[in-house]
Amino acid sequence: MVPGHEALAMGLVDRVVPAEGVRAAAVEMAAKLARGPLVALRAAKIAINRGLEMGLADALALEREVFVNLFATEDQKAGMRSFLEKGPGKAEFTGR
């Protein structure tokens, strides 16, 4: 068990909120993720979940394969174009 402030200092968490604010913070984070690059988020979830069941070399190979496949998506092209034209964090993704 690690107290919240220590977990934040160690980089284990991105944010610490008071207990009464946990639900609102979770809903806010979920809404932000839902507007994000869903294909990439799905790929990350696959790599993490499957990777935990493999040895390191196989998990890294899976991560590489999933990452490379993302370059064929519309979202990757939209994200790269937006980054170059508008800067980071401004892309609008379609989930394709």
C-alpha positions in Angstrom: 0.0 0.0 0.0 1.3 3.4 -1.0 -0.3 6.7 0.2 -1.7 8.8 -2.7 0.8 11.6 -2.4 3.7 9.1 -2.5 2.2 7.3 -5.5 2.0 10.6 -7.3 5.6 11.5 -6.5 6.7 8.1 -7.7 4.8 8.4 -11.0 2.4 5.5 -10.2 -0.6 7.7 -10.6 -1.4 10.8 -12.7 -3.6 12.5 -10.2 -4.7 12.3 -6.5 -8.2 13.5 -5.6 -10.1 13.6 -2.2 -12.3 10.6 -1.6 -15.5 12.6 -2.2 -14.2 13.6 -5.6 -13.2 10.2 -6.9 -16.4 9.6 -8.9 -16.4 13.0 -10.6 -12.7 12.6 -11.4 -13.3 9.2 -12.9 -16.2 10.4 -15.0 -14.1 13.3 -16.2 -11.2 11.0 -17.1 -13.5 8.5 -18.9 -15.1 11.3 -20.9 -11.6 12.5 -22.0 -10.6 9.0 -22.9 -13.8 8.5 -24.9 -12.9 11.5 -27.1 -9.4 10.2 -27.7 -7.8 7.8 -30.1 -10.0 4.7 -29.4 -8.2 2.4 -31.8 -4.9 3.2 -30.1 -6.4 2.8 -26.6 -7.8 -0.6 -27.6 -4.4 -1.6 -29.0 -2.7 -0.6 -25.8 -5.3 -2.5 -23.7 -4.7 -5.6 -25.9 -0.9 -5.3 -25.6 -1.1 -4.9 -21.8 -3.6 -7.6 -21.1 -2.0 -10.2 -23.4 1.5 -9.1 -22.6 1.0 -9.9 -18.9 0.5 -13.5 -19.9 3.8 -13.8 -21.8 7.5 -13.6 -21.4 9.2 -10.3 -21.9 10.5 -11.0 -25.4 7.0 -12.2 -26.7 5.3 -9.3 -24.9 7.7 -6.8 -26.6 7.1 -8.4 -30.0 3.3 -8.1 -29.4 3.7 -4.5 -28.5 5.7 -3.8 -31.6 3.2 -5.6 -33.8 0.2 -3.7 -32.3 2.1 -0.4 -32.6 3.0 -0.9 -36.3 -0.6 -1.8 -37.1 -1.8 1.5 -35.9 0.0 3.3 -38.7 -2.6 1.9 -41.1 -5.4 3.7 -39.3 -7.2 6.9 -40.2 -6.8 8.1 -36.6 -3.0 7.9 -36.9 -3.0 10.0 -40.0 -5.5 12.5 -38.5 -3.4 12.7 -35.3 -0.1 13.2 -37.1 -1.7 15.9 -39.4 -3.3 17.7 -36.5 0.0 17.5 -34.5 1.9 19.1 -37.4 -0.7 21.7 -38.2 -2.1 22.6 -34.7 0.3 21.2 -32.1 -0.3 18.4 -29.6 -3.6 17.5 -28.1 -5.9 19.0 -30.6 -6.7 16.1 -32.9 -10.2 14.8 -33.4 -10.4 11.0 -33.8 -13.0 8.9 -35.6 -12.2 5.5 -34.2 -11.0 4.2 -37.6 
